[in-house]
Amino acid sequence: MIGIAGTIRPLAVEPETLSRDMVVMGALTVSLFLIGYEFRGRQGRINRFYGMALLSVYVGYTGWLIINVLHR
């Protein structure tokens, strides 16, 4: 939804935020591709372990962002 709003009215974003988020989201995208491709068989399936690992990284990163904002 924010993509549509950003197209209509661009938002000002600090360069540090953009560079940090691009690195983290790029790494998570590559890891999701590698996990989803799974070279051992059943392509496109993510088991519970990998799903929980990805979810934990997402929750941890979001929590880290919130803590950083609150300490400014």
C-alpha positions as a Markdown table, in Angstrom:
| # | Residue | x | y | z |
|---|---|---|---|---|
| 1 | Met | 0.0 | 0.0 | 0.0 |
| 2 | Ile | 2.8 | 2.4 | 0.8 |
| 3 | Gly | 4.2 | 1.8 | -2.8 |
| 4 | Ile | 1.0 | 3.3 | -4.3 |
| 5 | Ala | 1.1 | 6.3 | -1.8 |
| 6 | Gly | 4.8 | 6.8 | -2.6 |
| 7 | Thr | 4.0 | 6.9 | -6.3 |
| 8 | Ile | 1.3 | 9.6 | -5.8 |
| 9 | Arg | 3.3 | 11.6 | -3.3 |
| 10 | Pro | 7.0 | 10.7 | -2.9 |
| 11 | Leu | 8.3 | 10.4 | 0.7 |
| 12 | Ala | 11.5 | 11.9 | 2.0 |
| 13 | Val | 13.7 | 9.1 | 3.3 |
| 14 | Glu | 17.1 | 9.4 | 4.9 |
| 15 | Pro | 20.0 | 7.8 | 2.9 |
| 16 | Glu | 21.1 | 5.7 | 6.0 |
| 17 | Thr | 17.6 | 4.1 | 6.2 |
| 18 | Leu | 17.5 | 3.3 | 2.5 |
| 19 | Ser | 21.0 | 1.7 | 2.4 |
| 20 | Arg | 20.4 | -0.3 | 5.6 |
| 21 | Asp | 17.0 | -1.6 | 4.6 |
| 22 | Met | 18.2 | -2.5 | 1.0 |
| 23 | Val | 21.0 | -4.6 | 2.4 |
| 24 | Val | 18.8 | -6.5 | 4.9 |
| 25 | Met | 15.9 | -7.0 | 2.5 |
| 26 | Gly | 18.3 | -8.1 | -0.3 |
| 27 | Ala | 19.9 | -10.7 | 2.0 |
| 28 | Leu | 16.5 | -12.0 | 3.1 |
| 29 | Thr | 15.3 | -12.2 | -0.5 |
| 30 | Val | 18.3 | -14.2 | -1.5 |
| 31 | Ser | 17.9 | -16.5 | 1.5 |
| 32 | Leu | 14.2 | -17.0 | 0.7 |
| 33 | Phe | 15.1 | -17.9 | -2.9 |
| 34 | Leu | 17.8 | -20.4 | -1.7 |
| 35 | Ile | 15.5 | -21.9 | 0.9 |
| 36 | Gly | 12.6 | -22.1 | -1.5 |
| 37 | Tyr | 14.7 | -23.6 | -4.3 |
| 38 | Glu | 16.0 | -26.2 | -1.9 |
| 39 | Phe | 18.5 | -28.3 | -3.7 |
| 40 | Arg | 17.5 | -31.6 | -2.1 |
| 41 | Gly | 14.1 | -31.9 | -3.7 |
| 42 | Arg | 10.6 | -30.5 | -3.2 |
| 43 | Gln | 11.2 | -27.2 | -4.8 |
| 44 | Gly | 9.0 | -24.3 | -3.7 |
| 45 | Arg | 8.3 | -25.8 | -0.3 |
| 46 | Ile | 9.5 | -24.2 | 3.0 |
| 47 | Asn | 9.5 | -26.5 | 6.0 |
| 48 | Arg | 8.6 | -25.3 | 9.5 |
| 49 | Phe | 12.2 | -24.8 | 10.6 |
| 50 | Tyr | 13.1 | -22.4 | 7.7 |
| 51 | Gly | 9.7 | -20.7 | 8.1 |
| 52 | Met | 10.3 | -20.0 | 11.8 |
| 53 | Ala | 13.9 | -18.9 | 11.1 |
| 54 | Leu | 12.7 | -16.4 | 8.5 |
| 55 | Leu | 9.9 | -15.2 | 10.7 |
| 56 | Ser | 12.3 | -14.8 | 13.6 |
| 57 | Val | 14.7 | -12.7 | 11.6 |
| 58 | Tyr | 11.8 | -10.5 | 10.4 |
| 59 | Val | 10.5 | -10.0 | 14.0 |
| 60 | Gly | 14.0 | -9.4 | 15.3 |
| 61 | Tyr | 14.8 | -6.8 | 12.6 |
| 62 | Thr | 11.5 | -5.1 | 13.1 |
| 63 | Gly | 12.0 | -5.0 | 16.9 |
| 64 | Trp | 15.6 | -3.6 | 16.3 |
| 65 | Leu | 14.2 | -0.9 | 14.1 |
| 66 | Ile | 11.6 | 0.1 | 16.7 |
| 67 | Ile | 14.2 | 0.2 | 19.5 |
| 68 | Asn | 16.4 | 2.4 | 17.4 |
| 69 | Val | 13.6 | 4.8 | 16.7 |
| 70 | Leu | 12.7 | 5.0 | 20.4 |
| 71 | His | 16.3 | 5.8 | 21.4 |
| 72 | Arg | 16.7 | 8.8 | 19.1 |
